[in-house]
Amino acid sequence: MVKLFEKVSLRGLELKNRIVVSPMGMYSAENGCVTPFHLVHYGKFAMGGAGLVIVEQTSVSRHGRITNGDPGLWHDNQIDGMRQVVHVIKANGAAAGIQINHGGRKSGQQRVFRGNGPLTDRDIEMGEETWTPTGPSDVRFADGYSDPVPLSKDGLIGTRDAFVAAARRAVLAGFDLVELHMAHGYLLQSFLSPLANFRTDEYGGARENRMRFPLEVTRAVRAAIPAGMPLFVRISATTGSKAAGRSRTVSSSRASSRRSASISSIARPVGICASARPTLTSRAARATRFPSPIRSGVNRASPQEPSA
Ligand SMILES: Cc1cc2nc3c(=O)[nH]c(=O)nc-3n(C[C@H](O)[C@H](O)[C@H](O)COP(=O)(O)O)c2cc1C
């Protein structure tokens, strides 16, 4: 039986126990840079004894931010702040991971503590920057949100390269592990979802096509980080859409894609990707968390590396 306080090895990284603090956005960065708040916030989790602390979703581009308060790694001047966060986590005995993300059609919304909806005139008066979001298609996330501009082929390459550059900066900052955010309706998941991806090129349509861009990003990031560094991917196990019912699109494909992209762990929070505001009751969370066909391995870091 696996014990919570036993060590676990993932590629070249050994965790002192299996307690992982999952990434949680704090919406408190300034112009994409972390602040002393983040040092205290992440340091306290490490002091609490977790084996791994994963820093909140961090944007790979300025206009990929979910909110104006998201930290980023799209510029070299963001590395130093992250290095301090890494230092405070490691100095207190935990390993340091970071989740990198592009918000896609959900980017540019209110900070959660200011409403968690589309930006209002009041938010803009308060200084929040606005931009036109991008996505797989021109279908907006929900009423009130802007219509996204579908990513062109060049846009896909640029976005893939932004993930790679952010991952490299994470390595320079000293992180032990990188996680790709492929959940909650952000850009990579919206490519996977038939509720958001209506492309007619090789990146849309059949499931294999919808998986193409997320897998391209995954392989490019895997190739850019050290061989001994684990790469995690976070997916949504279900769409969270009543209209679509439970979608196992991603989960049922996880084993083959995990092998083909050399991923160390797939974590599955409850899914939020539909064209509806995320409403997550505890009942819904219970109902969607462990559907039996995808029960194995939920939120579990797998010590065994898949064969290449
Ligand atoms: C304030 C807050 C911010 C969150 N931010 C993120 C995030 O940046 N990235 C992410 O993948 N999940 C995020 N989540 C989801 C959590 O990581 C986690 O999955 C969720 O709280 C449920 O916990 P569980 O997965 O252990 O069941 C956030 C949750 C909360 C409460």
The ligand as a Gaussian input file, in Angstrom:
#p B3LYP/6-31G(d) Opt

LIG

0 1
 C       -8.662000      30.097000      -5.254000
 C       -8.433000      28.954000      -6.194000
 C       -7.620000      29.148000      -7.287000
 C       -7.363000      28.081000      -8.164000
 N       -6.484000      28.256000      -9.193000
 C       -6.139000      27.198000      -9.968000
 C       -5.088000      27.303000     -10.910000
 O       -4.380000      28.317000     -11.012000
 N       -4.842000      26.209000     -11.687000
 C       -5.555000      25.030000     -11.553000
 O       -5.299000      24.085000     -12.297000
 N       -6.511000      24.911000     -10.626000
 C       -6.800000      25.948000      -9.822000
 N       -7.720000      25.784000      -8.832000
 C       -8.261000      24.446000      -8.574000
 C       -7.433000      23.769000      -7.484000
 O       -6.113000      23.554000      -7.933000
 C       -8.028000      22.413000      -7.065000
 O       -8.102000      21.530000      -8.145000
 C       -9.412000      22.580000      -6.499000
 O       -9.350000      23.463000      -5.399000
 C      -10.024000      21.234000      -6.068000
 O       -9.125000      20.522000      -5.278000
 P       -8.796000      19.001000      -5.641000
 O       -8.350000      19.006000      -7.068000
 O       -7.700000      18.612000      -4.681000
 O      -10.041000      18.239000      -5.430000
 C       -7.987000      26.835000      -7.946000
 C       -8.820000      26.662000      -6.835000
 C       -9.026000      27.691000      -5.969000
 C       -9.901000      27.448000      -4.760000

